[in-house]
Amino acid sequence: MIIKNLADWDLKSKPETYLYLLLTLVLVIAGLGNLTAQDQNSEKIFKAGAALSVITPKIGTSINGNFQEGFAQHIHDDTHARGLVLDDGETKIAMVTLDLCMVYRETVDNAKKRAEQYTGIPVENMMISAIHTHSGGTACAVFGSTPDPDYLAFLEERAADAIIRANNNLEPAKIGWGVGSEPTEVFNRRWKLKEGKTFTNPFGGKDKVRMNPGFENPDLSGPAGPIDPEVPIIAVQSLSGEPIALLANYSLHYVGGTKSGDISADYFGMFANRIGEMIGADRQNPEFVGIMTNGTSGDINNINFGGPVPKPMKKYEKMAIVANKVAAEAFKVYQSITFHDWVPLASAQTEVILGVRKPDEAELERAKKIVAEAEGPLLLKRDELYARETIFLNDFPDQKQLILQALQIGDLAITAVPCEVFVEIGLEIKAKSPFKQTFSVSLANGYNGYLPTPQHHEWGGYETWRARSSYLEVNASNVITSNLLGLLDKLKSSSVTSR
């Protein structure tokens, strides 16, 4: 039946004609809408690229991570800058981990500027973080360790190279993410003391909480905080299914158990190798890149002080156990991931100014007296070390400026903080995030010491002791959390999520 004119419609006598035409019109419109969506999707090509750059320090140079300065005597395993670049066709983001304990903001900023010159990726879209191995080269002066200026210049180049080379390796790709759980290797290392029990801190005060208090300690009442057992992962593959990279996150400080003087990427490096083996990604060109980022682990280690004394282990044995467990969980998640041919990318960052906890006149005089009375040029005792830190902090500026960052990958979000973030903070961000899945990366885009909550400052303990490793104002965690949640809300409300 052909209707040439609306006047030919006899809707009263033939209502079925009207219904037929209406249904046809709806189907045509729907078909045009689907065609438009398909055309739009066909124009969007998602790309990914990854690369490794060696950052192993020279033998004889400083090792970070201990009260006293150590020096590299042997390379157990090379340390790396591990880079991943993602491109949705309009926006590129770059994520890099450095196998270091911590790294200066100035080093990271210079690396980003160099990478931007070669790739065009805005520095605001780059996240560079340290993994927190305690057996890497010194890139930030803390306690007895002092960085070699030549090594800092080398790091700037190699961190940038990880981004540049990853960008050079960009190819059409698909991406997916998920989250697992490995609760058996994370324990809160801060323990509350029983009523009436205290622990003397380096400033002559009394703490209600003690870090790493020893096994079978009768003065303990229980852990001072929770854990975060989650193992979030992001995986990218070529369109043919070859693995390009896998980035994971785990809230574990580090493992340790190395030989004195060894350079090692700790369990982070072992995880990267193990996950590549598990997914069959060895001997590829370009090579597969495994990446483990440090979550909110400022008060977390893998020692259960509430349990029995563990049996002695060989060097690197515990490290391998942790790496294998976390890699196995990541692999389990990887096997069930849904990969997407295209997702939107976005980045948002802000800078906040926070106060520095500086000594008063009496505290400064006490510190100078302790240092003056110390025997020998090396300060070996705890109170001597913190007295020197007190003198250093007296010369700090009254305020510090920090970069806070949030990245979006589809309905996944990542927040980045330049601190050793307490686990409670990461859990709060996850709980309040507007995104379906969220995780946080610590020690990112600089180093500004530990980030305890105000409650933990009140309790005291190592992580709150004023030093170059812990100096931000008591309320810093609230300011940082509020700003990060604001960045997440900004990303979520942006039109990029439906572009």
ZADO-608387 format. One record per residue (C-alpha): x, y, z. Coordinates in steps of 0.02 Angstrom, whole numbers, always signed. Layout:
<martis>
+--------+--------+--------+
!      X !      Y !      Z !
+--------+--------+--------+
!      X !      Y !      Z !
...
+--------+--------+--------+
</martis>
This chain:
<martis>
+--------+--------+--------+
!      X !      Y !      Z !
+--------+--------+--------+
!     +0 !     +0 !     +0 !
!    +66 !   +172 !    -50 !
!     -2 !   +333 !    +24 !
!    +36 !   +482 !    -86 !
!    -50 !   +614 !    +16 !
!   -100 !   +636 !   +197 !
!   -277 !   +662 !   +135 !
!   -279 !   +480 !    +79 !
!   -266 !   +423 !   +262 !
!   -428 !   +350 !   +323 !
!   -383 !   +328 !   +505 !
!   -561 !   +293 !   +562 !
!   -594 !   +154 !   +438 !
!   -418 !    +84 !   +439 !
!   -333 !   +114 !   +607 !
!   -213 !    -28 !   +571 !
!   -138 !    +80 !   +433 !
!    -98 !   +216 !   +558 !
!    -19 !    +94 !   +678 !
!    +84 !    +15 !   +540 !
!   +151 !   +183 !   +481 !
!   +188 !   +242 !   +658 !
!   +285 !    +84 !   +697 !
!   +381 !   +100 !   +535 !
!   +426 !   +281 !   +574 !
!   +489 !   +235 !   +748 !
!   +597 !    +96 !   +678 !
!   +672 !   +210 !   +545 !
!   +714 !   +344 !   +674 !
!   +791 !   +215 !   +789 !
!   +892 !   +145 !   +647 !
!   +959 !   +317 !   +603 !
!  +1006 !   +344 !   +785 !
!  +1099 !   +179 !   +793 !
!  +1187 !   +217 !   +630 !
!  +1242 !   +385 !   +699 !
!  +1309 !   +305 !   +857 !
!  +1400 !   +172 !   +756 !
!  +1475 !   +305 !   +643 !
!  +1533 !   +402 !   +795 !
!  +1610 !   +249 !   +877 !
!  +1698 !   +201 !   +716 !
!  +1785 !   +369 !   +719 !
!  +1850 !   +344 !   +896 !
!  +2011 !   +245 !   +903 !
!  +2082 !   +204 !  +1073 !
!  +2271 !   +181 !  +1084 !
!  +2394 !   +124 !  +1214 !
!  +2583 !   +111 !  +1227 !
!  +2704 !    +58 !  +1363 !
!  +2892 !    +61 !  +1391 !
!  +3029 !    +29 !  +1518 !
!  +3181 !   +138 !  +1552 !
!  +3320 !    +81 !  +1668 !
!  +3355 !   +197 !  +1818 !
!  +3480 !    +87 !  +1911 !
!  +3602 !   +196 !  +2010 !
!  +3790 !   +174 !  +2003 !
!  +3873 !    +60 !  +2128 !
!  +3945 !   +167 !  +2268 !
!  +3802 !   +293 !  +2269 !
!  +3671 !   +322 !  +2403 !
!  +3526 !   +206 !  +2445 !
!  +3363 !   +278 !  +2516 !
!  +3252 !   +203 !  +2650 !
!  +3347 !   +191 !  +2814 !
!  +3392 !   +308 !  +2957 !
!  +3576 !   +292 !  +2911 !
!  +3637 !   +315 !  +2734 !
!  +3676 !   +156 !  +2639 !
!  +3778 !   +137 !  +2481 !
!  +3750 !    +25 !  +2331 !
!  +3870 !   -122 !  +2331 !
!  +3777 !   -240 !  +2214 !
!  +3633 !   -237 !  +2088 !
!  +3513 !   -378 !  +2133 !
!  +3389 !   -322 !  +2000 !
!  +3387 !   -168 !  +1889 !
!  +3268 !    -30 !  +1938 !
!  +3156 !    +52 !  +1809 !
!  +3042 !   +192 !  +1757 !
!  +2886 !   +101 !  +1696 !
!  +2777 !   +204 !  +1580 !
!  +2601 !   +186 !  +1510 !
!  +2519 !   +310 !  +1390 !
!  +2334 !   +303 !  +1345 !
!  +2250 !   +400 !  +1204 !
!  +2062 !   +412 !  +1170 !
!  +2086 !   +516 !  +1012 !
!  +2062 !   +682 !  +1100 !
!  +2150 !   +663 !  +1267 !
!  +2313 !   +577 !  +1315 !
!  +2364 !   +530 !  +1491 !
!  +2531 !   +459 !  +1549 !
!  +2567 !   +359 !  +1706 !
!  +2744 !   +317 !  +1763 !
!  +2812 !   +227 !  +1915 !
!  +2991 !   +250 !  +1972 !
!  +3078 !   +110 !  +2068 !
!  +3127 !   +231 !  +2207 !
!  +3084 !   +260 !  +2389 !
!  +3026 !   +438 !  +2354 !
!  +3068 !   +577 !  +2230 !
!  +3075 !   +767 !  +2234 !
!  +2937 !   +866 !  +2149 !
!  +3070 !   +965 !  +2055 !
!  +3137 !   +805 !  +1975 !
!  +2963 !   +750 !  +1925 !
!  +2916 !   +923 !  +1858 !
!  +3072 !   +931 !  +1749 !
!  +3039 !   +756 !  +1682 !
!  +2861 !   +803 !  +1637 !
!  +2917 !   +961 !  +1545 !
!  +3044 !   +861 !  +1444 !
!  +2914 !   +730 !  +1400 !
!  +2789 !   +863 !  +1347 !
!  +2915 !   +937 !  +1225 !
!  +2929 !   +770 !  +1134 !
!  +2750 !   +705 !  +1149 !
!  +2635 !   +855 !  +1165 !
!  +2552 !   +775 !  +1316 !
!  +2510 !   +914 !  +1440 !
!  +2608 !   +901 !  +1602 !
!  +2441 !   +907 !  +1695 !
!  +2397 !   +740 !  +1613 !
!  +2553 !   +653 !  +1679 !
!  +2566 !   +559 !  +1843 !
!  +2739 !   +505 !  +1901 !
!  +2752 !   +411 !  +2065 !
!  +2882 !   +319 !  +2170 !
!  +2844 !   +140 !  +2221 !
!  +2932 !   +156 !  +2391 !
!  +3063 !    +21 !  +2380 !
!  +3185 !    +41 !  +2524 !
!  +3327 !    -26 !  +2416 !
!  +3330 !    +98 !  +2272 !
!  +3440 !   +245 !  +2231 !
!  +3419 !   +403 !  +2334 !
!  +3313 !   +534 !  +2246 !
!  +3259 !   +634 !  +2397 !
!  +3352 !   +685 !  +2555 !
!  +3274 !   +601 !  +2707 !
!  +3365 !   +565 !  +2871 !
!  +3544 !   +514 !  +2827 !
!  +3523 !   +493 !  +2639 !
!  +3576 !   +629 !  +2517 !
!  +3548 !   +616 !  +2329 !
!  +3686 !   +630 !  +2201 !
!  +3647 !   +780 !  +2087 !
!  +3705 !   +679 !  +1935 !
!  +3580 !   +542 !  +1979 !
!  +3439 !   +668 !  +1992 !
!  +3479 !   +734 !  +1818 !
!  +3484 !   +555 !  +1754 !
!  +3313 !   +520 !  +1831 !
!  +3237 !   +672 !  +1746 !
!  +3292 !   +605 !  +1578 !
!  +3244 !   +425 !  +1608 !
!  +3073 !   +464 !  +1683 !
!  +3036 !   +572 !  +1532 !
!  +3101 !   +436 !  +1416 !
!  +2976 !   +312 !  +1488 !
!  +2835 !   +428 !  +1432 !
!  +2915 !   +471 !  +1265 !
!  +2949 !   +289 !  +1220 !
!  +2777 !   +233 !  +1278 !
!  +2702 !   +370 !  +1168 !
!  +2808 !   +308 !  +1022 !
!  +2736 !   +134 !  +1052 !
!  +2554 !   +190 !  +1042 !
!  +2445 !    +71 !   +941 !
!  +2258 !    +36 !   +927 !
!  +2210 !    -53 !  +1086 !
!  +2072 !   -108 !  +1202 !
!  +2066 !    -78 !  +1389 !
!  +1984 !   -155 !  +1540 !
!  +1992 !   -148 !  +1729 !
!  +1935 !   -239 !  +1883 !
!  +1975 !   -267 !  +2065 !
!  +2026 !   -417 !  +2171 !
!  +2074 !   -442 !  +2353 !
!  +2228 !   -510 !  +2441 !
!  +2204 !   -484 !  +2629 !
!  +2339 !   -603 !  +2692 !
!  +2489 !   -489 !  +2661 !
!  +2429 !   -323 !  +2732 !
!  +2425 !   -277 !  +2917 !
!  +2411 !   -111 !  +3006 !
!  +2583 !    -80 !  +3079 !
!  +2524 !    +47 !  +3209 !
!  +2462 !    -27 !  +3372 !
!  +2369 !    +53 !  +3516 !
!  +2445 !    +36 !  +3688 !
!  +2341 !    -20 !  +3836 !
!  +2268 !   +109 !  +3954 !
!  +2409 !   +181 !  +4059 !
!  +2546 !   +124 !  +3941 !
!  +2642 !   +248 !  +3834 !
!  +2795 !   +255 !  +3723 !
!  +2921 !   +397 !  +3735 !
!  +2946 !   +491 !  +3571 !
!  +3107 !   +581 !  +3516 !
!  +3043 !   +748 !  +3579 !
!  +3018 !   +694 !  +3759 !
!  +2830 !   +669 !  +3743 !
!  +2721 !   +515 !  +3766 !
!  +2634 !   +421 !  +3625 !
!  +2479 !   +312 !  +3638 !
!  +2520 !   +217 !  +3478 !
!  +2678 !   +125 !  +3427 !
!  +2736 !    +72 !  +3254 !
!  +2806 !   -105 !  +3232 !
!  +2792 !   -140 !  +3420 !
!  +2867 !   -315 !  +3416 !
!  +2788 !   -486 !  +3433 !
!  +2696 !   -545 !  +3587 !
!  +2705 !   -371 !  +3664 !
!  +2595 !   -373 !  +3822 !
!  +2567 !   -185 !  +3814 !
!  +2463 !   -189 !  +3653 !
!  +2274 !   -175 !  +3646 !
!  +2249 !   -191 !  +3457 !
!  +2285 !   -115 !  +3287 !
!  +2261 !    +73 !  +3274 !
!  +2179 !    +65 !  +3103 !
!  +2108 !    -43 !  +2962 !
!  +2185 !   -117 !  +2804 !
!  +2139 !   -108 !  +2620 !
!  +2158 !   -279 !  +2540 !
!  +2100 !   -229 !  +2366 !
!  +2205 !   -262 !  +2211 !
!  +2137 !   -149 !  +2073 !
!  +2209 !   -179 !  +1898 !
!  +2204 !    -94 !  +1728 !
!  +2249 !   -200 !  +1577 !
!  +2278 !   -148 !  +1397 !
!  +2293 !   -262 !  +1246 !
!  +2321 !   -240 !  +1061 !
!  +2168 !   -267 !   +952 !
!  +2235 !   -441 !   +914 !
!  +2241 !   -481 !  +1100 !
!  +2427 !   -464 !  +1137 !
!  +2458 !   -391 !  +1312 !
!  +2533 !   -216 !  +1311 !
!  +2534 !   -174 !  +1497 !
!  +2451 !   -212 !  +1663 !
!  +2449 !    -82 !  +1801 !
!  +2402 !   -137 !  +1978 !
!  +2385 !    -53 !  +2146 !
!  +2409 !   -125 !  +2321 !
!  +2412 !    -38 !  +2489 !
!  +2572 !   -115 !  +2556 !
!  +2718 !     -6 !  +2612 !
!  +2854 !   -122 !  +2545 !
!  +2923 !   -293 !  +2594 !
!  +3112 !   -281 !  +2614 !
!  +3223 !   -426 !  +2664 !
!  +3365 !   -382 !  +2545 !
!  +3551 !   -400 !  +2573 !
!  +3635 !   -244 !  +2640 !
!  +3696 !   -137 !  +2496 !
!  +3586 !   -221 !  +2365 !
!  +3488 !   -119 !  +2239 !
!  +3315 !   -195 !  +2210 !
!  +3140 !   -143 !  +2156 !
!  +3071 !   -248 !  +2300 !
!  +2908 !   -345 !  +2274 !
!  +2848 !   -211 !  +2153 !
!  +2977 !   -267 !  +2025 !
!  +2948 !   -451 !  +2061 !
!  +2761 !   -426 !  +2034 !
!  +2793 !   -341 !  +1866 !
!  +2894 !   -490 !  +1807 !
!  +2777 !   -621 !  +1878 !
!  +2617 !   -550 !  +1804 !
!  +2700 !   -546 !  +1634 !
!  +2742 !   -730 !  +1650 !
!  +2566 !   -774 !  +1706 !
!  +2480 !   -693 !  +1558 !
!  +2609 !   -760 !  +1435 !
!  +2680 !   -592 !  +1387 !
!  +2866 !   -629 !  +1383 !
!  +2976 !   -606 !  +1229 !
!  +2863 !   -476 !  +1148 !
!  +2913 !   -327 !  +1042 !
!  +2873 !   -197 !  +1104 !
!  +2895 !   -281 !  +1272 !
!  +2752 !   -302 !  +1395 !
!  +2762 !   -185 !  +1544 !
!  +2701 !   -238 !  +1716 !
!  +2674 !    -97 !  +1840 !
!  +2634 !    -98 !  +2027 !
!  +2586 !    +68 !  +2106 !
!  +2590 !    +99 !  +2293 !
!  +2417 !   +125 !  +2365 !
!  +2374 !   +208 !  +2531 !
!  +2502 !   +113 !  +2635 !
!  +2572 !   +243 !  +2755 !
!  +2523 !   +136 !  +2905 !
!  +2525 !    -37 !  +2822 !
!  +2657 !   -173 !  +2811 !
!  +2651 !   -362 !  +2790 !
!  +2701 !   -412 !  +2967 !
!  +2567 !   -475 !  +3085 !
!  +2621 !   -417 !  +3257 !
!  +2462 !   -491 !  +3329 !
!  +2518 !   -666 !  +3280 !
!  +2659 !   -783 !  +3328 !
!  +2841 !   -745 !  +3291 !
!  +2868 !   -794 !  +3108 !
!  +3002 !   -915 !  +3055 !
!  +3162 !   -839 !  +2985 !
!  +3168 !   -823 !  +2796 !
!  +3308 !   -812 !  +2668 !
!  +3346 !   -646 !  +2585 !
!  +3213 !   -603 !  +2453 !
!  +3105 !   -753 !  +2504 !
!  +2963 !   -653 !  +2582 !
!  +2969 !   -530 !  +2439 !
!  +2939 !   -670 !  +2314 !
!  +2795 !   -740 !  +2417 !
!  +2705 !   -572 !  +2418 !
!  +2737 !   -541 !  +2233 !
!  +2670 !   -713 !  +2186 !
!  +2513 !   -694 !  +2292 !
!  +2470 !   -522 !  +2227 !
!  +2510 !   -571 !  +2047 !
!  +2399 !   -725 !  +2063 !
!  +2254 !   -617 !  +2120 !
!  +2286 !   -492 !  +1981 !
!  +2289 !   -635 !  +1855 !
!  +2123 !   -701 !  +1920 !
!  +2044 !   -530 !  +1893 !
!  +2129 !   -515 !  +1723 !
!  +2046 !   -674 !  +1662 !
!  +1871 !   -603 !  +1688 !
!  +1899 !   -425 !  +1628 !
!  +1782 !   -350 !  +1499 !
!  +1887 !   -255 !  +1372 !
!  +1824 !    -97 !  +1289 !
!  +1872 !    -36 !  +1115 !
!  +1854 !   +145 !  +1172 !
!  +1831 !   +238 !  +1336 !
!  +1846 !   +424 !  +1377 !
!  +2001 !   +490 !  +1465 !
!  +2018 !   +646 !  +1570 !
!  +2133 !   +727 !  +1697 !
!  +2107 !   +859 !  +1829 !
!  +2229 !   +931 !  +1954 !
!  +2242 !  +1068 !  +2081 !
!  +2375 !  +1137 !  +2197 !
!  +2346 !  +1162 !  +2382 !
!  +2450 !  +1259 !  +2507 !
!  +2475 !  +1175 !  +2675 !
!  +2562 !  +1231 !  +2832 !
!  +2725 !  +1157 !  +2896 !
!  +2740 !  +1097 !  +3075 !
!  +2895 !  +1192 !  +3130 !
!  +2981 !  +1187 !  +3299 !
!  +2957 !  +1324 !  +3425 !
!  +3105 !  +1411 !  +3506 !
!  +3117 !  +1291 !  +3654 !
!  +3110 !  +1138 !  +3541 !
!  +3244 !  +1210 !  +3428 !
!  +3361 !  +1246 !  +3575 !
!  +3335 !  +1069 !  +3642 !
!  +3378 !   +998 !  +3471 !
!  +3536 !  +1102 !  +3454 !
!  +3593 !  +1046 !  +3625 !
!  +3567 !   +861 !  +3582 !
!  +3665 !   +878 !  +3420 !
!  +3806 !   +974 !  +3505 !
!  +3824 !   +838 !  +3637 !
!  +3821 !   +694 !  +3512 !
!  +3978 !   +590 !  +3500 !
!  +4060 !   +581 !  +3328 !
!  +4010 !   +659 !  +3163 !
!  +3875 !   +527 !  +3129 !
!  +3713 !   +543 !  +3227 !
!  +3670 !   +362 !  +3268 !
!  +3542 !   +376 !  +3407 !
!  +3357 !   +404 !  +3373 !
!  +3342 !   +565 !  +3472 !
!  +3499 !   +634 !  +3388 !
!  +3429 !   +599 !  +3215 !
!  +3266 !   +687 !  +3256 !
!  +3358 !   +832 !  +3335 !
!  +3447 !   +859 !  +3171 !
!  +3281 !   +845 !  +3079 !
!  +3211 !   +979 !  +3195 !
!  +3353 !  +1095 !  +3146 !
!  +3324 !  +1059 !  +2961 !
!  +3137 !  +1095 !  +2977 !
!  +3170 !  +1261 !  +3061 !
!  +3239 !  +1318 !  +2893 !
!  +3088 !  +1253 !  +2796 !
!  +2963 !  +1378 !  +2727 !
!  +2807 !  +1403 !  +2831 !
!  +2700 !  +1328 !  +2693 !
!  +2718 !  +1197 !  +2557 !
!  +2627 !  +1185 !  +2390 !
!  +2567 !  +1011 !  +2338 !
!  +2497 !   +942 !  +2175 !
!  +2337 !   +841 !  +2192 !
!  +2277 !   +746 !  +2039 !
!  +2134 !   +639 !  +1977 !
!  +2130 !   +536 !  +1817 !
!  +1978 !   +462 !  +1732 !
!  +1975 !   +305 !  +1625 !
!  +1794 !   +270 !  +1580 !
!  +1703 !   +240 !  +1745 !
!  +1868 !   +210 !  +1836 !
!  +1955 !   +350 !  +1932 !
!  +2130 !   +365 !  +2004 !
!  +2184 !   +494 !  +2132 !
!  +2365 !   +542 !  +2161 !
!  +2444 !   +615 !  +2320 !
!  +2628 !   +664 !  +2351 !
!  +2630 !   +583 !  +2523 !
!  +2639 !   +418 !  +2616 !
!  +2451 !   +413 !  +2636 !
!  +2367 !   +324 !  +2782 !
!  +2247 !   +186 !  +2732 !
!  +2094 !   +269 !  +2812 !
!  +2111 !   +412 !  +2688 !
!  +2113 !   +296 !  +2538 !
!  +1962 !   +201 !  +2603 !
!  +1865 !   +363 !  +2628 !
!  +1903 !   +420 !  +2450 !
!  +1845 !   +252 !  +2381 !
!  +1685 !   +259 !  +2484 !
!  +1640 !   +438 !  +2433 !
!  +1699 !   +435 !  +2252 !
!  +1562 !   +461 !  +2120 !
!  +1648 !   +334 !  +2007 !
!  +1608 !   +149 !  +2000 !
!  +1788 !   +103 !  +2043 !
!  +1923 !   +214 !  +2121 !
!  +2096 !   +189 !  +2191 !
!  +2234 !   +304 !  +2252 !
!  +2420 !   +313 !  +2213 !
!  +2537 !   +375 !  +2350 !
!  +2706 !   +462 !  +2327 !
!  +2645 !   +537 !  +2163 !
!  +2709 !   +699 !  +2085 !
!  +2830 !   +737 !  +2227 !
!  +2860 !   +698 !  +2410 !
!  +2786 !   +785 !  +2562 !
!  +2807 !   +655 !  +2698 !
!  +2679 !   +549 !  +2790 !
!  +2495 !   +595 !  +2786 !
!  +2413 !   +538 !  +2949 !
!  +2237 !   +589 !  +2999 !
!  +2212 !   +715 !  +3142 !
!  +2163 !   +570 !  +3255 !
!  +2330 !   +483 !  +3222 !
!  +2422 !   +645 !  +3255 !
!  +2337 !   +648 !  +3425 !
!  +2392 !   +469 !  +3462 !
!  +2570 !   +499 !  +3403 !
!  +2689 !   +367 !  +3339 !
!  +2832 !   +363 !  +3214 !
!  +2733 !   +422 !  +3063 !
!  +2682 !   +581 !  +3154 !
!  +2855 !   +625 !  +3221 !
!  +2906 !   +794 !  +3150 !
!  +3044 !   +773 !  +3020 !
!  +3072 !   +792 !  +2834 !
!  +2975 !   +629 !  +2825 !
!  +2824 !   +702 !  +2917 !
!  +2796 !   +889 !  +2925 !
!  +2627 !   +939 !  +2853 !
!  +2497 !  +1024 !  +2963 !
!  +2388 !   +914 !  +3072 !
!  +2232 !   +945 !  +2966 !
!  +2319 !   +909 !  +2801 !
!  +2228 !   +746 !  +2768 !
!  +2057 !   +830 !  +2779 !
!  +2110 !   +967 !  +2658 !
!  +2183 !   +841 !  +2536 !
!  +2034 !   +723 !  +2543 !
!  +1910 !   +865 !  +2516 !
!  +2006 !   +929 !  +2365 !
!  +2025 !   +756 !  +2287 !
!  +1839 !   +723 !  +2304 !
!  +1809 !   +891 !  +2222 !
!  +1919 !   +840 !  +2075 !
!  +1824 !   +676 !  +2059 !
!  +1658 !   +768 !  +2059 !
!  +1726 !   +885 !  +1926 !
!  +1776 !   +740 !  +1814 !
!  +1612 !   +649 !  +1842 !
!  +1506 !   +800 !  +1798 !
!  +1608 !   +842 !  +1644 !
!  +1536 !   +805 !  +1472 !
!  +1689 !   +697 !  +1439 !
!  +1600 !   +550 !  +1521 !
!  +1473 !   +548 !  +1381 !
!  +1581 !   +612 !  +1239 !
+--------+--------+--------+
</martis>
